Amino acid sequence: MNSKRPKRSAQPDPQRDDDLESVRPARKEDELATIRRQAAELREENLRLLAEMQNLRKRTEREQDETVRFAECELARELLPVLDNLECARASASASQNNGTLADGVRIACEHFLKVLQGHHLEPIAAAGRPFDPSLHQAVRQQPCDDYPAGTVLQELARGYIMYERVLRPSQVVVSSGPG
């Protein structure tokens, strides 16, 4: 049987081998470039996800801190009338001359209570003699005064408080309208 297939020679064709060798490295280089590009993309995605996780953790911590602060602020806001009553009792007991020990007891209780609140970042707002600040003070009335320029707090009617740089209650004040 005689077939029309060309006979294969035992000797390899050098030109054909050169063609195959030039094709193989080109494919390998393409595959290597593709793998490197995919690795770079995965690395970038990994870095983005890592940064996103760190931002999420920081945001969660901040939100938890704010939640705790908000709860403390609400409790402090509810305790402010108690502090006001203690200060009124202290002033009343001090005015009464025959209740020296009562006045001392109320003063000590008031100071201790204020110290505990200050340990939780509650601070009184300074008012008398200072310039009026609408973010810290609530003007109840104005009155002429020769000793202070206009816009100066003359008298504090109710003390205001700040907690964590947030005004819990503004000071209620009388403000100078200038010389009469």
C-alpha positions as CSV (number, residue, x, y, z in Angstrom):
1,M,0.0,0.0,0.0
2,N,1.3,3.1,-1.1
3,S,0.0,6.1,0.7
4,K,0.4,9.7,-0.3
5,R,1.6,10.7,3.1
6,P,5.0,12.2,3.1
7,K,7.5,10.1,4.8
8,R,8.9,11.2,8.0
9,S,12.5,11.3,8.1
10,A,14.4,10.2,11.1
11,Q,16.2,13.4,11.1
12,P,14.3,16.4,12.6
13,D,13.7,19.4,10.5
14,P,15.8,22.2,12.0
15,Q,13.7,25.0,10.6
16,R,10.5,23.6,12.0
17,D,12.1,23.2,15.5
18,D,13.2,26.8,15.4
19,D,9.7,27.9,14.6
20,L,8.3,25.9,17.6
21,E,11.0,27.2,19.9
22,S,10.1,30.8,19.0
23,V,6.4,30.2,19.6
24,R,6.9,28.5,23.0
25,P,8.8,31.4,24.7
26,A,6.3,33.9,23.4
27,R,3.5,31.9,25.0
28,K,5.4,31.5,28.2
29,E,6.1,35.2,28.4
30,D,2.5,36.0,27.7
31,E,1.4,33.6,30.4
32,L,4.0,35.0,32.9
33,A,2.9,38.6,32.1
34,T,-0.8,37.6,32.7
35,I,0.0,35.9,36.0
36,R,2.1,38.9,37.1
37,R,-0.8,41.3,36.2
38,Q,-3.3,39.1,38.1
39,A,-1.0,38.9,41.1
40,A,-0.6,42.7,41.1
41,E,-4.4,43.1,40.9
42,L,-4.9,40.7,43.7
43,R,-2.3,42.5,45.8
44,E,-4.0,45.9,45.2
45,E,-7.4,44.4,46.1
46,N,-5.9,42.9,49.2
47,L,-4.4,46.3,50.2
48,R,-7.8,48.0,49.6
49,L,-9.6,45.4,51.7
50,L,-7.1,45.7,54.5
51,A,-7.4,49.5,54.5
52,E,-11.2,49.2,54.5
53,M,-11.1,46.8,57.5
54,Q,-8.8,49.2,59.4
55,N,-11.2,52.1,58.6
56,L,-14.2,50.0,59.7
57,R,-12.4,49.1,63.0
58,K,-11.5,52.8,63.7
59,R,-15.1,54.0,62.9
60,T,-16.6,51.3,65.1
61,E,-14.3,52.3,68.0
62,R,-15.2,56.0,67.5
63,E,-18.9,55.1,67.5
64,Q,-18.6,53.0,70.6
65,D,-16.8,55.9,72.4
66,E,-19.5,58.3,71.3
67,T,-22.2,56.0,72.5
68,V,-20.6,55.8,75.9
69,R,-20.1,59.5,76.0
70,F,-23.7,60.2,75.0
71,A,-24.9,57.9,77.8
72,E,-22.7,59.6,80.3
73,C,-23.9,63.0,79.1
74,E,-27.6,62.0,79.5
75,L,-26.9,60.8,83.0
76,A,-25.0,64.0,83.9
77,R,-27.8,66.1,82.4
78,E,-30.3,64.3,84.7
79,L,-28.1,64.9,87.7
80,L,-27.6,68.6,87.2
81,P,-30.8,69.5,89.0
82,V,-29.6,67.5,92.0
83,L,-26.4,69.5,92.0
84,D,-28.3,72.7,91.7
85,N,-30.4,71.7,94.7
86,L,-27.3,70.9,96.7
87,E,-25.7,74.2,95.9
88,C,-29.0,76.0,96.9
89,A,-29.0,74.1,100.2
90,R,-25.3,75.0,100.7
91,A,-26.1,78.7,100.2
92,S,-29.1,78.5,102.4
93,A,-27.2,76.7,105.2
94,S,-24.3,79.1,105.0
95,A,-26.8,82.1,105.3
96,S,-28.3,80.5,108.5
97,Q,-25.9,81.3,111.3
98,N,-27.1,78.7,113.8
99,N,-26.6,75.7,111.5
100,G,-22.8,75.6,111.2
101,T,-22.4,71.8,111.1
102,L,-25.3,71.5,108.6
103,A,-23.7,74.1,106.4
104,D,-20.4,72.2,106.5
105,G,-22.1,68.9,105.8
106,V,-24.0,70.2,102.8
107,R,-20.9,72.0,101.5
108,I,-18.9,68.7,101.8
109,A,-21.7,66.7,100.0
110,C,-21.9,69.3,97.3
111,E,-18.1,69.4,96.7
112,H,-17.9,65.6,96.7
113,F,-20.8,65.3,94.2
114,L,-19.2,67.9,91.9
115,K,-15.8,66.2,92.2
116,V,-17.4,62.9,91.1
117,L,-19.0,64.5,88.1
118,Q,-15.7,66.3,87.2
119,G,-14.1,62.8,87.3
120,H,-16.5,62.0,84.4
121,H,-15.4,65.1,82.4
122,L,-18.2,67.5,83.6
123,E,-16.9,71.0,84.0
124,P,-18.7,74.2,85.0
125,I,-18.8,77.1,82.5
126,A,-17.1,80.2,83.7
127,A,-19.5,83.2,83.2
128,A,-19.3,86.2,85.6
129,G,-17.0,88.9,84.3
130,R,-16.4,87.2,80.9
131,P,-17.6,88.2,77.5
132,F,-21.0,86.9,76.6
133,D,-20.7,83.8,74.4
134,P,-24.0,82.6,72.9
135,S,-22.6,79.0,72.5
136,L,-22.0,78.9,76.3
137,H,-24.4,81.4,77.9
138,Q,-28.1,82.0,77.7
139,A,-28.9,85.7,78.2
140,V,-31.9,86.0,80.5
141,R,-31.9,89.8,80.6
142,Q,-29.7,92.8,79.9
143,Q,-29.1,95.7,82.3
144,P,-27.0,98.8,82.1
145,C,-23.8,98.9,84.0
146,D,-21.1,101.6,84.3
147,D,-18.4,99.1,85.5
148,Y,-18.5,96.7,82.5
149,P,-18.7,97.2,78.8
150,A,-21.6,96.0,76.7
151,G,-21.6,92.3,76.1
152,T,-20.0,91.3,79.4
153,V,-21.7,88.8,81.8
154,L,-22.6,90.6,85.0
155,Q,-24.2,87.8,86.9
156,E,-24.7,84.1,86.7
157,L,-28.2,83.1,87.6
158,A,-27.8,79.3,86.9
159,R,-24.5,77.6,86.3
160,G,-23.9,75.9,83.0
161,Y,-21.9,72.8,82.4
162,I,-19.8,71.2,79.6
163,M,-19.0,67.5,79.2
164,Y,-16.7,66.2,76.6
165,E,-16.6,69.6,75.0
166,R,-20.3,69.5,74.5
167,V,-22.6,72.0,76.3
168,L,-25.0,70.1,78.6
169,R,-26.6,73.2,79.8
170,P,-25.7,76.8,79.0
171,S,-25.2,79.3,81.9
172,Q,-28.2,81.5,82.4
173,V,-26.8,85.0,82.8
174,V,-27.4,88.7,83.0
175,V,-25.5,90.7,80.4
176,S,-24.3,94.3,80.5
177,S,-25.9,96.6,78.0
178,G,-23.1,99.2,78.6
179,P,-23.1,102.4,80.6
180,G,-26.6,103.7,81.5
